[in-house]
């Protein structure tokens, strides 16, 4: 294991089809880490090695890779480009010191690249860009560069290498700062971008600025240090030109990784779970972040971790701070896809894998001992699509639940839960392809088949005016009877549920009032309109009667429940539906289609804006209209749109929609 100063740790991200995996395969081959050049098309890629990736010919999972290049050790992670597998990219970015965003030289800036940029920026990870596929027809480096500069800043995205020739005539790249022989066609651009880079370098340090303004020549070390400083601060994002297919510009890119990408110690400190930060050091006690977990068909559970500080050694004992348990390490493995190489130890920036850890999960912190502080956990986005899951074969419910829980260990962006109101088992994820992949793995790995249906919407019910109710419960069956009489009123309550006792004169003894409330609460679990939970209501018991012999708690519970139902029926009950806050990211040309579709979905557009080259639509939309939106948005935008969704509040359903909901509920009740 090399010293931290010689480690380069980065994630390769971007839109699907931009050439990320092919780039990773080529870098491994050029570095001599693998004996053959892997290919996605030929299904022998080192990175895309899973059967479902072979079938789709695209990345579904993040793959940890490593190689040595010019006395540096690269640890890098190839990530999926499709938004439904965004969890893999987020986790990988949490384990990276830099992000290399691959952009298609033909298609330009696409949603996958924008998403990768956004994740990197939110995690304060320095960014680099490769404009790939410049040998293709319609490829245009300057057009794509202009898109990047419009989105992120003209002085931020600056070329480090420039292409010579275009499309089929693309033959080489020239380095903006180091070129000695400059083709005439590139001379003007070289001079322009060299000046931009030198300005950025000078601005990174006051002493350099003073020296630069006085016309003095900056040394190579000063230039390199200035570049690294500007890159770490985000003031500079170097742009490289290349073609993975023709292996043009990739050597220059790999040299750029060596010279410009920060080493693991450049971060200086790392954020902890308590909001504080700690210094990163090779000599501090061992600390690592677990960012990935898979079930290997041969060795079982395989846990991937990135070393933050200190040294992790094979055949040693460490402590999982997050689960408060000791873990025994066997042999640390360095991974290239499914290929494994044993390592004696691993220091800062290193990415290793460990088999058969007992109680370690994604987002956990591993440390030298129990005094190690927990690292900030990885934050994953909310799910955007759910299905109700039922067993195809009777009696397999437990088998399905166990299988889904095991799959969740490897994929925190999926969620499995029993809904407390609809009582359905819900499988939630980032879209239909994501959920279909989970269902397929459940069948293949755990021999359990499920049927998927759209889930019931957890409607609520409330009242819009005051109402009074009364019920007299009297039952005589020989011997002790039952008697209770309750008068109560209901009224809307914005703060939620309230219960008040206004009985005077002892008409209902105080010891029976809790039984009345129990009856009310029981009745609130099933409203009068569609049998949903009742909310935002104040209930006041103001009168009643009791019998010294026949009255008991059960009698008052029954009377309270029935009196509440009577009051509800007189207080103009309505149905409430969950409203979602939706944020949609789309290219400009789809704005009309998206806004029109939102109007049809009873959505309210709250505002529009631009973020990093994409149009952003903020809207409120009923949950019932969003059930298949991940699929619909992909269809409307040819896969170029994405969205985020969070619950906001409950809101009254329009009368025409309420009538449909009640009619459907009535039909289901009759069928049952």
C-alpha positions as CSV (number, residue, x, y, z in Angstrom):
1,X,0.0,0.0,0.0
2,X,1.4,3.4,-1.0
3,X,1.5,6.4,1.2
4,X,-1.6,8.6,1.2
5,X,0.2,11.3,-0.9
6,X,0.4,8.8,-3.7
7,X,-3.2,7.7,-3.6
8,X,-5.8,9.1,-6.0
9,X,-9.4,8.2,-5.0
10,X,-12.2,9.2,-7.4
11,X,-15.6,8.3,-8.7
12,X,-16.5,8.1,-12.4
13,X,-20.1,9.4,-13.0
14,X,-22.3,10.8,-15.7
15,X,-25.2,10.0,-17.9
16,X,-25.9,6.4,-19.1
17,X,-24.3,5.7,-22.4
18,X,-21.6,8.4,-22.1
19,X,-18.8,5.8,-21.9
20,X,-18.0,5.7,-18.1
21,X,-17.6,1.9,-17.9
22,X,-15.6,1.8,-21.2
23,X,-13.3,4.5,-19.7
24,X,-12.8,2.5,-16.5
25,X,-12.1,-0.7,-18.5
26,X,-9.6,1.2,-20.7
27,X,-7.8,2.7,-17.7
28,X,-7.4,-0.7,-16.1
29,X,-5.9,-2.1,-19.3
30,X,-3.6,0.8,-20.0
31,X,-2.3,0.6,-16.5
32,X,-1.6,-3.1,-16.8
33,X,-4.0,-4.0,-14.0
34,X,-5.9,-6.5,-16.2
35,X,-4.5,-8.7,-19.1
36,X,-7.3,-7.9,-21.5
37,X,-9.4,-4.8,-22.5
38,X,-12.9,-5.4,-21.2
39,X,-15.9,-4.5,-23.4
40,X,-19.5,-3.8,-22.4
41,X,-20.7,-4.9,-25.9
42,X,-18.8,-8.2,-25.6
43,X,-20.1,-8.7,-22.1
44,X,-16.6,-9.1,-20.6
45,X,-16.3,-5.7,-19.0
46,X,-14.3,-5.8,-15.7
47,X,-16.7,-3.2,-14.2
48,X,-20.1,-4.4,-15.5
49,X,-19.7,-8.0,-14.4
50,X,-23.1,-8.9,-13.1
51,X,-25.5,-10.9,-15.2
52,X,-28.2,-8.3,-15.2
53,X,-25.7,-5.7,-16.3
54,X,-24.7,-8.0,-19.2
55,X,-28.3,-8.3,-20.2
56,X,-28.9,-4.5,-20.2
57,X,-25.4,-3.6,-21.4
58,X,-25.3,-0.8,-18.9
59,X,-24.2,-0.3,-15.3
60,X,-26.7,-1.0,-12.5
61,X,-24.2,-1.3,-9.6
62,X,-21.2,0.7,-8.5
63,X,-18.0,-1.2,-9.1
64,X,-14.8,-0.7,-7.1
65,X,-11.6,-0.7,-9.2
66,X,-8.0,0.0,-8.7
67,X,-4.7,0.2,-10.6
68,X,-1.2,1.8,-10.5
69,X,-0.2,4.5,-12.9
70,X,3.1,6.3,-12.9
71,X,3.9,5.5,-9.2
72,X,0.4,6.5,-8.1
73,X,-2.3,4.1,-6.9
74,X,-5.8,4.8,-8.3
75,X,-8.8,3.7,-6.4
76,X,-11.9,4.5,-8.5
77,X,-15.6,3.6,-8.6
78,X,-17.6,3.2,-11.8
79,X,-21.2,4.2,-11.1
80,X,-24.6,3.8,-12.9
81,X,-25.8,6.6,-15.1
82,X,-29.5,6.1,-14.8
83,X,-31.4,8.0,-12.1
84,X,-33.2,5.0,-10.7
85,X,-29.9,3.6,-9.4
86,X,-28.9,6.9,-7.9
87,X,-28.2,5.4,-4.5
88,X,-25.2,3.6,-5.9
89,X,-23.7,6.9,-7.1
90,X,-24.5,8.7,-3.8
91,X,-22.8,6.0,-1.8
92,X,-19.8,5.9,-4.1
93,X,-19.4,9.7,-4.0
94,X,-19.3,9.5,-0.2
95,X,-16.2,7.3,-0.5
96,X,-14.5,9.5,-3.0
97,X,-12.1,12.5,-2.9
98,X,-12.9,13.6,-6.5
99,X,-15.5,13.2,-9.2
100,X,-14.7,12.6,-12.8
101,X,-17.9,13.5,-14.7
102,X,-18.1,12.0,-18.2
103,X,-20.1,14.0,-20.7
104,X,-21.1,12.8,-24.2
105,X,-19.5,14.8,-27.0
106,X,-22.5,14.3,-29.2
107,X,-25.5,14.6,-26.8
108,X,-23.9,17.2,-24.6
109,X,-24.9,17.9,-21.0
110,X,-27.5,15.4,-19.9
111,X,-29.4,14.8,-16.7
112,X,-27.1,12.0,-15.5
113,X,-24.1,14.4,-15.7
114,X,-26.0,17.2,-14.1
115,X,-27.1,14.8,-11.3
116,X,-23.5,13.7,-10.7
117,X,-22.4,17.3,-10.6
118,X,-25.1,18.1,-8.0
119,X,-24.2,15.2,-5.8
120,X,-20.5,16.0,-5.9
121,X,-21.1,19.7,-5.1
122,X,-23.4,18.9,-2.2
123,X,-20.7,16.6,-0.7
124,X,-18.0,19.2,-1.4
125,X,-16.1,16.9,-3.8
126,X,-13.8,18.5,-6.4
127,X,-15.0,18.0,-10.0
128,X,-13.3,17.1,-13.3
129,X,-15.0,16.6,-16.7
130,X,-14.1,14.4,-19.6
131,X,-15.9,15.2,-22.9
132,X,-15.9,11.8,-24.5
133,X,-16.9,10.3,-27.9
134,X,-15.4,13.2,-29.8
135,X,-14.6,10.8,-32.7
136,X,-18.4,10.3,-33.4
137,X,-20.5,12.0,-36.0
138,X,-22.0,15.3,-34.8
139,X,-19.5,15.4,-31.9
140,X,-18.6,19.1,-31.1
141,X,-16.2,19.9,-28.2
142,X,-16.8,23.6,-28.3
143,X,-20.6,23.3,-28.3
144,X,-20.5,20.9,-25.3
145,X,-18.0,23.2,-23.5
146,X,-20.3,26.1,-24.0
147,X,-23.2,24.1,-22.4
148,X,-21.0,23.4,-19.4
149,X,-19.8,27.0,-19.1
150,X,-23.4,28.3,-19.4
151,X,-24.5,25.9,-16.7
152,X,-21.6,26.1,-14.3
153,X,-19.6,29.3,-15.2
154,X,-17.3,30.4,-18.0
155,X,-14.3,30.8,-15.8
156,X,-15.1,27.6,-13.9
157,X,-15.1,24.9,-16.6
158,X,-11.8,25.5,-18.4
159,X,-10.2,23.0,-20.9
160,X,-7.0,21.3,-19.7
161,X,-6.7,19.5,-23.1
162,X,-8.1,20.5,-26.5
163,X,-9.0,18.2,-29.4
164,X,-7.2,18.4,-32.7
165,X,-9.6,17.5,-35.6
166,X,-13.2,16.7,-35.2
167,X,-15.5,13.7,-35.6
168,X,-13.7,11.0,-37.7
169,X,-10.8,13.4,-38.1
170,X,-10.2,13.6,-34.3
171,X,-6.6,12.5,-34.0
172,X,-5.0,13.9,-30.8
173,X,-5.3,16.3,-27.9
174,X,-3.0,19.1,-26.9
175,X,-2.3,20.2,-23.3
176,X,-3.3,23.8,-22.7
177,X,-0.4,24.5,-20.3
178,X,2.2,22.0,-21.4
179,X,1.9,21.9,-25.2
180,X,5.2,22.6,-27.0
181,X,4.1,21.8,-30.6
182,X,0.7,23.5,-31.2
183,X,-1.3,22.9,-34.4
184,X,-2.3,26.1,-36.1
185,X,-6.0,25.3,-35.7
186,X,-5.7,25.1,-31.9
187,X,-3.3,28.0,-31.3
188,X,-5.9,30.7,-30.6
189,X,-7.9,28.5,-28.2
190,X,-4.7,27.4,-26.5
191,X,-3.7,31.0,-25.8
192,X,-7.2,31.9,-24.6
193,X,-7.6,29.0,-22.2
194,X,-4.0,29.2,-21.0
195,X,-4.6,32.8,-20.0
196,X,-7.9,31.8,-18.2
197,X,-6.0,29.1,-16.3
198,X,-3.2,31.4,-15.3
199,X,-5.7,34.0,-14.1
200,X,-7.4,31.3,-12.0
201,X,-4.1,30.0,-10.6
202,X,-3.1,33.6,-9.6
203,X,-6.4,34.2,-7.9
204,X,-5.9,31.1,-5.7
205,X,-3.2,32.9,-3.6
206,X,-2.4,36.5,-2.8
207,X,1.4,36.0,-3.2
208,X,0.9,34.4,-6.6
209,X,-1.5,37.1,-7.7
210,X,1.0,39.8,-6.8
211,X,3.8,38.0,-8.6
212,X,1.6,37.4,-11.7
213,X,0.4,41.0,-11.9
214,X,4.0,42.2,-11.8
215,X,4.7,40.1,-14.9
216,X,6.9,37.5,-13.2
217,X,7.0,33.9,-14.5
218,X,5.3,31.4,-12.2
219,X,7.3,28.2,-11.5
220,X,5.9,24.8,-12.4
221,X,5.4,24.0,-8.7
222,X,3.5,27.3,-8.2
223,X,1.3,26.6,-11.2
224,X,0.6,23.1,-9.9
225,X,-0.2,24.2,-6.4
226,X,-2.4,27.0,-7.7
227,X,-4.3,24.6,-9.9
228,X,-4.9,22.2,-7.0
229,X,-6.0,25.0,-4.7
230,X,-8.5,26.3,-7.3
231,X,-9.8,22.8,-7.9
232,X,-10.3,22.0,-4.2
233,X,-12.2,25.2,-3.7
234,X,-14.5,24.5,-6.7
235,X,-13.3,27.7,-8.5
236,X,-11.9,25.5,-11.3
237,X,-13.2,22.4,-13.0
238,X,-10.7,21.1,-15.5
239,X,-12.2,19.8,-18.7
240,X,-10.4,17.1,-20.7
241,X,-11.1,16.0,-24.3
242,X,-11.0,12.5,-25.5
243,X,-12.3,9.3,-27.2
244,X,-12.4,6.1,-25.2
245,X,-13.1,4.1,-28.3
246,X,-10.0,5.3,-30.1
247,X,-7.9,5.8,-26.9
248,X,-7.3,9.4,-27.7
249,X,-6.7,11.8,-24.8
250,X,-7.0,9.1,-22.1
251,X,-3.3,9.0,-21.3
252,X,-3.4,12.7,-20.8
253,X,-6.5,12.3,-18.6
254,X,-4.7,9.7,-16.5
255,X,-1.7,11.9,-16.2
256,X,-4.1,14.6,-15.1
257,X,-5.5,12.3,-12.4
258,X,-1.9,11.9,-11.2
259,X,-1.0,15.6,-11.2
260,X,-4.3,17.4,-10.4
261,X,-6.6,15.1,-8.5
262,X,-6.2,15.7,-4.7
263,X,-4.7,13.1,-2.5
264,X,-6.7,11.8,0.5
265,X,-4.9,14.1,3.0
266,X,-5.9,17.3,1.0
267,X,-9.3,17.2,2.5
268,X,-7.6,17.9,5.9
269,X,-10.6,17.0,7.9
270,X,-13.8,15.0,7.7
271,X,-17.3,15.7,9.0
272,X,-18.6,13.5,11.9
273,X,-22.1,12.5,12.9
274,X,-22.3,15.1,15.6
275,X,-21.5,17.9,13.2
276,X,-17.9,18.4,14.3
277,X,-14.9,17.5,12.2
278,X,-11.7,15.5,12.7
279,X,-8.3,15.7,11.1
280,X,-7.4,13.1,8.4
281,X,-4.1,11.4,9.1
282,X,-2.1,8.3,8.2
283,X,-1.0,8.1,11.8
284,X,-4.3,8.6,13.7
285,X,-6.3,5.6,14.9
286,X,-8.1,3.7,12.2
287,X,-11.4,5.0,10.9
288,X,-13.4,3.9,7.8
289,X,-16.8,4.4,6.2
290,X,-18.8,1.5,4.9
291,X,-20.4,2.5,1.6
292,X,-21.4,-0.7,-0.2
293,X,-22.6,-4.2,0.6
294,X,-23.2,-7.1,-1.8
295,X,-24.1,-10.8,-1.6
296,X,-21.4,-12.6,-3.5
297,X,-22.6,-16.1,-4.7
298,X,-19.3,-17.7,-3.6
299,X,-18.2,-15.9,-0.4
300,X,-21.4,-14.5,0.9
301,X,-21.8,-11.0,2.2
302,X,-19.0,-8.6,1.0
303,X,-18.7,-5.3,2.7
304,X,-16.9,-2.4,1.0
305,X,-15.2,0.4,3.0
306,X,-13.1,3.5,2.4
307,X,-10.3,4.2,4.8
308,X,-10.5,7.7,6.2
309,X,-7.7,7.8,8.7
310,X,-5.1,5.4,10.1
311,X,-4.3,1.9,8.8
312,X,-6.6,-1.1,8.5
313,X,-4.7,-4.4,8.6
314,X,-5.7,-8.0,7.6
315,X,-6.4,-10.5,10.4
316,X,-7.2,-7.9,13.0
317,X,-10.1,-6.9,15.2
318,X,-12.0,-3.6,14.7
319,X,-15.0,-1.9,16.2
320,X,-18.3,-1.0,14.5
321,X,-19.2,2.3,16.2
322,X,-22.6,2.4,14.6
323,X,-23.8,-1.0,15.8
324,X,-21.6,-1.1,18.9
325,X,-20.0,-4.5,18.1
326,X,-16.6,-5.9,17.4
327,X,-15.8,-7.2,14.0
328,X,-13.1,-9.6,13.1
329,X,-11.3,-8.8,9.8
330,X,-9.9,-11.7,7.8
331,X,-8.0,-10.8,4.6
332,X,-8.6,-7.3,3.2
333,X,-9.3,-7.5,-0.6
334,X,-8.7,-5.0,-3.3
335,X,-11.4,-5.4,-5.9
336,X,-11.4,-5.0,-9.7
337,X,-15.0,-5.9,-10.4
338,X,-15.3,-9.5,-9.2
339,X,-11.6,-10.1,-9.2
340,X,-9.9,-10.0,-5.8
341,X,-6.4,-9.2,-4.7
342,X,-5.2,-9.7,-1.1
343,X,-3.8,-6.7,0.8
344,X,-1.8,-6.7,4.0
345,X,-3.0,-3.2,5.0
346,X,-4.9,-0.3,3.7
347,X,-4.4,3.4,4.5
348,X,-6.3,6.7,3.8
349,X,-8.0,6.8,0.5
350,X,-7.9,3.1,0.0
351,X,-11.0,1.1,-0.9
352,X,-11.2,-2.4,0.4
353,X,-13.6,-5.2,0.8
354,X,-14.1,-7.6,3.7
355,X,-16.1,-10.9,3.7
356,X,-18.5,-12.1,6.3
357,X,-18.7,-9.2,8.7
358,X,-21.5,-10.1,11.3
359,X,-23.3,-6.8,11.9
360,X,-22.0,-4.1,9.6
361,X,-24.1,-2.2,7.2
362,X,-24.0,0.6,4.6
363,X,-23.3,4.0,6.3
364,X,-21.6,2.4,9.4
365,X,-18.3,3.6,10.8
366,X,-15.5,1.1,11.5
367,X,-12.8,2.1,13.9
368,X,-9.9,1.0,16.0
369,X,-11.9,0.8,19.2
370,X,-15.1,1.9,20.9
371,X,-13.8,5.5,21.5
372,X,-13.9,6.1,17.7
373,X,-16.4,8.8,16.8
374,X,-19.0,8.0,14.2
375,X,-18.6,9.6,10.7
376,X,-21.5,11.5,9.2
377,X,-23.8,8.8,7.7
378,X,-24.7,8.6,4.0
379,X,-27.9,10.4,3.2
380,X,-30.1,8.8,0.6
381,X,-33.1,10.4,-1.2
382,X,-36.7,9.6,-0.6
383,X,-38.3,6.9,-2.7
384,X,-40.6,8.1,-5.5
385,X,-42.6,4.9,-6.4
386,X,-44.3,2.2,-4.4
387,X,-46.1,-1.0,-5.1
388,X,-48.2,-3.2,-2.9
389,X,-46.6,-6.6,-2.6
390,X,-48.4,-9.9,-2.3
391,X,-47.2,-13.5,-2.5
392,X,-47.9,-15.4,-5.7
393,X,-47.9,-18.6,-3.7
394,X,-49.8,-18.8,-0.4
395,X,-47.7,-19.2,2.7
396,X,-44.6,-17.4,1.3
397,X,-45.2,-14.1,3.1
398,X,-42.4,-14.6,5.6
399,X,-40.0,-15.8,2.9
400,X,-40.7,-12.7,0.9
401,X,-40.2,-10.4,3.9
402,X,-36.9,-12.0,4.8
403,X,-35.7,-11.8,1.2
404,X,-36.7,-8.2,0.8
405,X,-35.0,-7.3,4.1
406,X,-31.8,-9.0,2.9
407,X,-31.9,-7.1,-0.4
408,X,-32.4,-3.8,1.6
409,X,-29.0,-4.5,3.2
410,X,-27.4,-3.9,-0.3
411,X,-29.7,-1.2,-1.4
412,X,-30.7,1.6,1.0
413,X,-32.8,3.3,-1.6
414,X,-35.4,0.6,-1.4
415,X,-37.8,0.5,1.5
416,X,-40.1,-2.3,2.7
417,X,-42.8,-1.6,5.3
418,X,-46.3,-2.6,6.4
419,X,-48.4,0.5,6.0
420,X,-50.1,1.2,9.3
421,X,-53.3,2.5,7.8
422,X,-53.8,0.4,4.6
423,X,-52.1,-2.7,6.1
424,X,-50.5,-3.4,2.8
425,X,-46.9,-4.5,2.5
426,X,-45.3,-1.8,0.4
427,X,-42.1,-2.0,-1.7
428,X,-40.8,1.4,-2.5
429,X,-37.9,2.5,-4.7
430,X,-36.6,5.0,-7.2
431,X,-38.7,3.9,-10.2
432,X,-40.2,0.9,-12.0
433,X,-36.9,-0.4,-13.4
434,X,-35.4,-0.2,-9.9
435,X,-38.3,-2.1,-8.4
436,X,-38.4,-4.6,-11.3
437,X,-34.7,-5.3,-10.6
438,X,-35.5,-6.0,-6.9
439,X,-38.4,-8.3,-7.8
440,X,-36.1,-10.2,-10.2
441,X,-33.4,-10.6,-7.6
442,X,-36.0,-11.8,-5.0
443,X,-37.0,-14.5,-7.4
444,X,-33.5,-15.5,-8.5
445,X,-31.8,-15.4,-5.2
446,X,-34.5,-16.2,-2.7
447,X,-36.9,-18.3,-4.8
448,X,-39.8,-16.1,-3.9
449,X,-42.3,-14.6,-6.4
450,X,-44.5,-11.6,-5.7
451,X,-47.3,-9.8,-7.5
452,X,-47.2,-6.0,-7.6
453,X,-50.2,-3.8,-7.5
454,X,-50.7,0.0,-7.2
455,X,-51.0,0.7,-3.4
456,X,-54.0,2.0,-1.7
457,X,-53.8,5.7,-1.1
458,X,-53.9,6.5,2.7
459,X,-56.7,9.0,2.6
460,X,-57.8,10.7,5.8
461,X,-61.2,12.0,6.8
462,X,-62.1,15.1,8.8
463,X,-65.1,17.5,9.4
464,X,-65.8,21.0,8.1
465,X,-68.3,22.2,10.8
466,X,-69.5,21.4,14.3
467,X,-71.7,18.5,15.1
468,X,-73.3,16.9,18.1
469,X,-73.9,13.2,18.7
470,X,-75.6,11.0,21.3
471,X,-75.8,7.3,22.0
472,X,-77.5,5.3,24.7
473,X,-76.1,1.8,25.2
474,X,-78.4,-0.5,27.2
475,X,-78.1,-4.3,27.3
476,X,-79.9,-6.6,29.7
477,X,-79.1,-10.3,29.4
478,X,-80.1,-11.6,32.8
479,X,-77.9,-10.8,35.7
480,X,-75.6,-7.8,35.4
481,X,-76.4,-5.6,32.4
482,X,-74.6,-2.8,30.6
483,X,-75.6,0.8,30.6
484,X,-74.0,4.0,29.4
485,X,-75.2,7.2,27.7
486,X,-72.9,9.8,26.1
487,X,-73.5,13.2,24.6
488,X,-70.6,14.8,22.8
489,X,-69.8,17.4,20.2
490,X,-67.1,17.6,17.5
491,X,-65.5,20.6,15.9
492,X,-62.6,21.1,13.4
493,X,-59.2,21.4,15.0
494,X,-56.2,22.6,13.0
495,X,-53.6,21.4,15.6
496,X,-54.7,17.8,15.3
497,X,-56.7,15.7,17.7
498,X,-58.0,17.0,21.1
499,X,-60.3,15.4,23.7
500,X,-62.0,17.5,26.4
501,X,-64.2,16.6,29.3
502,X,-67.0,19.2,30.0
503,X,-69.3,16.9,32.0
504,X,-70.6,18.6,35.2
505,X,-72.5,17.3,38.1
506,X,-71.1,13.8,37.9
507,X,-73.5,12.7,35.2
508,X,-70.6,10.6,33.9
509,X,-68.1,9.6,36.7
510,X,-64.5,10.7,36.1
511,X,-63.3,7.1,36.1
512,X,-65.4,6.4,33.0
513,X,-64.2,9.4,30.9
514,X,-61.1,7.5,29.7
515,X,-63.3,4.7,28.4
516,X,-65.4,7.2,26.4
517,X,-62.1,8.5,24.9
518,X,-61.0,5.0,24.0
519,X,-64.3,4.5,22.2
520,X,-63.7,7.8,20.3
521,X,-60.2,6.9,19.4
522,X,-61.3,3.5,18.2
523,X,-64.0,5.1,16.0
524,X,-61.4,7.5,14.5
525,X,-59.5,4.7,12.9
526,X,-62.3,4.1,10.5
527,X,-64.2,7.2,9.3
528,X,-67.7,7.1,7.9
529,X,-67.0,8.0,4.3
530,X,-64.3,5.5,3.1
531,X,-63.1,3.9,6.3
532,X,-60.0,6.0,6.7
533,X,-58.3,7.6,9.7
534,X,-60.1,10.7,11.1
535,X,-57.8,13.7,11.9
536,X,-57.9,17.4,12.8
537,X,-60.8,17.1,15.2
538,X,-61.7,18.2,18.7
539,X,-64.1,16.0,20.7
540,X,-65.8,17.3,23.8
541,X,-67.9,15.1,26.1
542,X,-70.5,17.3,27.8
543,X,-73.2,15.1,29.2
544,X,-74.4,11.6,29.8
545,X,-75.9,9.2,32.3
546,X,-74.7,6.1,34.2
547,X,-76.1,3.3,36.3
548,X,-74.5,2.5,39.6
549,X,-74.7,-1.2,39.0
550,X,-74.8,-1.8,35.2
551,X,-72.3,0.9,34.0
552,X,-68.8,-0.2,33.3
553,X,-65.8,0.7,31.0
554,X,-66.9,-1.4,28.1
555,X,-70.4,0.1,28.1
556,X,-69.0,3.7,28.0
557,X,-66.4,2.7,25.3
558,X,-69.3,1.5,23.1
559,X,-71.4,4.5,23.8
560,X,-68.4,6.9,23.1
561,X,-67.7,5.2,19.8
562,X,-71.3,5.3,18.6
563,X,-71.9,8.9,19.8
564,X,-68.8,10.0,17.9
565,X,-70.1,8.4,14.7
566,X,-73.4,10.2,15.1
567,X,-71.6,13.5,15.6
568,X,-69.3,12.9,12.6
569,X,-72.3,12.3,10.3
570,X,-73.7,15.7,11.2
571,X,-70.5,17.7,10.9
572,X,-70.2,17.5,7.0
573,X,-67.3,15.0,6.8
574,X,-64.9,15.2,3.9
575,X,-62.0,13.2,2.5
576,X,-58.4,14.4,2.7
577,X,-55.7,13.3,0.3
578,X,-51.9,13.4,0.7
579,X,-50.3,16.3,-1.2
580,X,-46.7,15.9,-2.3
581,X,-44.0,18.6,-2.9
582,X,-42.5,17.7,-6.3
583,X,-39.4,19.1,-7.8
584,X,-38.9,18.2,-11.5
585,X,-35.6,18.7,-13.5
586,X,-36.0,18.8,-17.3
587,X,-34.4,20.2,-20.4
588,X,-36.0,23.4,-21.7
589,X,-37.7,21.7,-24.6
590,X,-40.0,19.6,-22.4
591,X,-41.3,22.5,-20.3
592,X,-44.7,22.7,-22.1
593,X,-45.3,18.9,-21.9
594,X,-44.5,18.8,-18.2
595,X,-46.6,21.8,-17.2
596,X,-49.6,20.6,-19.2
597,X,-49.3,17.1,-17.6
598,X,-49.1,18.6,-14.1
599,X,-52.3,20.5,-14.8
600,X,-54.1,17.3,-15.8
601,X,-52.9,15.7,-12.6
602,X,-54.6,18.5,-10.5
603,X,-51.1,19.8,-9.7
604,X,-50.3,23.4,-8.7
605,X,-47.2,24.9,-10.1
606,X,-45.5,27.0,-7.4
607,X,-42.6,28.3,-9.3
608,X,-40.0,27.7,-12.0
609,X,-36.3,28.3,-12.2
610,X,-33.0,27.1,-13.7
611,X,-30.4,25.0,-11.9
612,X,-27.2,24.0,-13.6
613,X,-28.5,24.2,-17.1
614,X,-31.8,22.5,-16.4
615,X,-35.3,23.9,-16.0
616,X,-36.8,23.2,-12.5
617,X,-40.5,23.0,-11.9
618,X,-41.7,23.2,-8.3
619,X,-45.3,21.9,-7.8
620,X,-47.8,20.4,-5.4
621,X,-49.4,17.3,-6.7
622,X,-51.8,14.7,-5.1
623,X,-50.1,11.5,-4.3
624,X,-52.7,9.5,-6.2
625,X,-51.6,11.2,-9.4
626,X,-48.0,10.4,-8.8
627,X,-48.2,6.6,-8.6
628,X,-46.5,6.0,-12.0
629,X,-44.9,9.4,-12.5
630,X,-41.3,8.0,-12.7
631,X,-42.4,5.9,-15.7
632,X,-44.4,8.8,-17.3
633,X,-41.6,11.3,-16.9
634,X,-39.1,9.0,-18.5
635,X,-41.4,8.5,-21.4
636,X,-42.2,12.3,-21.8
637,X,-38.5,13.3,-21.7
638,X,-36.9,10.3,-23.4
639,X,-35.1,9.6,-20.1
640,X,-33.8,13.1,-19.8
641,X,-35.9,14.2,-16.8
642,X,-35.8,13.4,-13.1
643,X,-37.8,14.4,-10.0
644,X,-37.8,14.5,-6.3
645,X,-40.9,14.0,-4.1
646,X,-41.6,14.6,-0.4
647,X,-44.8,14.5,1.6
648,X,-46.2,18.0,2.4
649,X,-49.6,17.8,4.0
650,X,-53.2,16.5,3.7
651,X,-55.7,18.5,1.7
652,X,-59.5,18.2,1.0
653,X,-60.3,16.2,-2.1
654,X,-62.5,18.0,-4.7
655,X,-66.1,16.8,-4.6
656,X,-66.1,15.1,-8.0
657,X,-63.0,13.1,-7.0
658,X,-64.4,12.4,-3.6
659,X,-67.6,10.9,-5.2
660,X,-65.4,8.5,-7.3
661,X,-63.4,7.5,-4.2
662,X,-66.6,6.7,-2.2
663,X,-68.1,4.8,-5.1
664,X,-65.0,2.7,-5.4
665,X,-64.9,2.1,-1.6
666,X,-68.6,1.1,-1.6
667,X,-68.0,-1.4,-4.5
668,X,-65.1,-3.0,-2.6
669,X,-67.2,-3.3,0.6
670,X,-69.9,-5.1,-1.3
671,X,-67.5,-7.4,-3.0
672,X,-65.9,-8.2,0.3
